[in-house]
């Protein structure tokens, strides 16, 4: 998982406004939480 502080270093600065950065960050967070939820469901399925 990527700490929020480092996101600015990863996303290229050129021509990127704060709205785009926010959108990218929220998309990243959504993807991360989806992955976590999916992994959890997989684990539940294997246990049950």
N, CA, C and O of each residue as an XYZ file, in Angstrom:
192
protein
N       0.850     -1.198      0.000
C       0.000      0.000      0.000
C       0.883      1.246      0.000
O       1.930      1.277      0.647
N       0.454      2.258     -0.724
C       1.264      3.464     -0.864
C       0.781      4.539      0.099
O      -0.390      4.916      0.063
N       1.671      5.043      0.969
C       1.270      6.127      1.867
C       0.922      7.384      1.079
O       1.585      7.693      0.089
N      -0.117      8.120      1.506
C      -0.566      9.313      0.764
C       0.538     10.326      0.533
O       0.525     11.022     -0.482
N       1.508     10.431      1.458
C       2.572     11.422      1.321
C       3.371     11.211      0.040
O       3.855     12.172     -0.558
N       3.511      9.953     -0.381
C       4.372      9.656     -1.525
C       3.642      9.734     -2.853
O       4.262      9.630     -3.912
N       2.311      9.920     -2.806
C       1.537      9.947     -4.043
C       2.001     11.081     -4.942
O       2.094     10.909     -6.157
N       2.294     12.243     -4.358
C       2.742     13.387     -5.144
C       4.028     13.097     -5.887
O       4.260     13.641     -6.966
N       4.872     12.240     -5.316
C       6.134     11.903     -5.972
C       5.901     10.936     -7.129
O       6.622     10.963     -8.127
N       4.884     10.080     -6.986
C       4.629      9.067     -8.003
C       3.923      9.666     -9.217
O       4.294      9.391    -10.358
N       2.901     10.485     -8.964
C       2.141     11.094    -10.055
C       2.976     12.195    -10.702
O       3.472     13.083    -10.009
N       3.136     12.145    -12.027
C       3.906     13.180    -12.719
C       3.291     14.552    -12.499
O       2.072     14.715    -12.566
N       4.141     15.538    -12.235
C       3.655     16.886    -11.944
C       3.173     17.606    -13.205
O       2.251     18.417    -13.134
N       3.781     17.321    -14.347
C       3.552     18.105    -15.557
C       2.077     18.126    -15.948
O       1.491     17.088    -16.258
N       1.493     19.309    -15.931
C       0.129     19.494    -16.404
C      -0.929     18.832    -15.533
O      -2.062     18.645    -15.979
N      -0.584     18.477    -14.310
C      -1.553     17.808    -13.452
C      -2.085     18.788    -12.411
O      -1.336     19.279    -11.566
N      -3.382     19.065    -12.482
C      -3.959     19.961    -11.481
C      -4.416     19.156    -10.269
O      -4.404     17.925    -10.290
N      -4.815     19.852     -9.225
C      -5.145     19.168     -7.979
C      -6.392     18.302     -8.129
O      -6.524     17.280     -7.455
N      -7.313     18.708     -9.013
C      -8.509     17.891     -9.233
C      -8.134     16.524     -9.801
O      -8.649     15.496     -9.363
N      -7.233     16.528    -10.777
C      -6.797     15.269    -11.380
C      -6.066     14.422    -10.344
O      -6.233     13.203    -10.292
N      -5.257     15.079     -9.524
C      -4.530     14.362     -8.478
C      -5.509     13.740     -7.486
O      -5.346     12.596     -7.064
N      -6.529     14.517     -7.125
C      -7.535     14.007     -6.190
C      -8.285     12.825     -6.797
O      -8.540     11.826     -6.125
N      -8.635     12.954     -8.075
C      -9.352     11.872     -8.749
C      -8.499     10.608     -8.787
O      -8.987      9.508     -8.528
N      -7.217     10.781     -9.115
C      -6.308      9.637     -9.174
C      -6.169      8.997     -7.796
O      -6.132      7.773     -7.667
N      -6.093      9.843     -6.770
C      -5.930      9.335     -5.415
C      -7.184      8.576     -4.983
O      -7.089      7.496     -4.399
N      -8.352      9.138     -5.270
C      -9.584      8.473     -4.855
C      -9.769      7.168     -5.617
O     -10.269      6.186     -5.069
N      -9.361      7.163     -6.891
C      -9.432      5.938     -7.685
C      -8.506      4.883     -7.086
O      -8.871      3.712     -6.977
N      -7.306      5.309     -6.699
C      -6.335      4.407     -6.083
C      -6.908      3.820     -4.792
O      -6.797      2.620     -4.543
N      -7.521      4.679     -3.978
C      -8.088      4.212     -2.720
C      -9.243      3.248     -2.969
O      -9.388      2.246     -2.268
N     -10.064      3.559     -3.975
C     -11.188      2.685     -4.311
C     -10.674      1.321     -4.742
O     -11.178      0.290     -4.296
N      -9.662      1.320     -5.615
C      -9.094      0.059     -6.091
C      -8.518     -0.736     -4.927
O      -8.698     -1.951     -4.847
N      -7.817     -0.040     -4.018
C      -7.204     -0.715     -2.882
C      -8.270     -1.371     -2.007
O      -8.151     -2.542     -1.645
N      -9.318     -0.606     -1.669
C     -10.344     -1.161     -0.792
C     -11.097     -2.293     -1.484
O     -11.490     -3.263     -0.836
N     -11.300     -2.174     -2.804
C     -11.947     -3.252     -3.554
C     -11.101     -4.520     -3.495
O     -11.625     -5.617     -3.303
N      -9.770     -4.357     -3.663
C      -8.861     -5.504     -3.619
C      -8.904     -6.161     -2.249
O      -8.947     -7.386     -2.137
N      -8.893     -5.335     -1.207
C      -8.929     -5.868      0.154
C     -10.226     -6.635      0.383
O     -10.217     -7.735      0.935
N     -11.346     -6.044     -0.048
C     -12.643     -6.686      0.128
C     -12.697     -8.003     -0.636
O     -13.195     -9.008     -0.129
N     -12.180     -7.984     -1.854
C     -12.187     -9.189     -2.685
C     -11.333    -10.286     -2.040
O     -11.741    -11.446     -1.980
N     -10.155     -9.908     -1.565
C      -9.268    -10.878     -0.923
C      -9.947    -11.468      0.311
O      -9.824    -12.661      0.589
N     -10.666    -10.619      1.045
C     -11.366    -11.076      2.238
C     -12.453    -12.079      1.856
O     -12.619    -13.109      2.509
N     -13.192    -11.763      0.787
C     -14.243    -12.673      0.331
C     -13.650    -14.007     -0.113
O     -14.219    -15.065      0.156
N     -12.506    -13.955     -0.792
C     -11.825    -15.182     -1.226
C     -11.470    -16.040     -0.014
O     -11.687    -17.252     -0.012
N     -10.922    -15.393      1.014
C     -10.523    -16.115      2.217
C     -11.741    -16.740      2.890
O     -11.694    -17.883      3.347
N     -12.829    -15.980      2.946
C     -14.065    -16.501      3.540
C     -14.550    -17.732      2.776
O     -14.950    -18.728      3.379
N     -14.512    -17.655      1.444
C     -14.992    -18.754      0.608
C     -14.146    -20.012      0.833
O     -14.678    -21.121      0.891
N     -12.841    -19.835      0.956
C     -11.961    -20.985      1.151
C     -12.194    -21.611      2.525
O     -12.119    -22.830      2.674
N     -12.478    -20.773      3.532
C     -12.691    -21.284      4.875
C     -14.018    -22.028      4.953
O     -14.107    -23.108      5.537
N     -15.058    -21.425      4.351
C     -16.392    -22.011      4.472
C     -16.537    -23.267      3.644
O     -17.603    -23.882      3.637
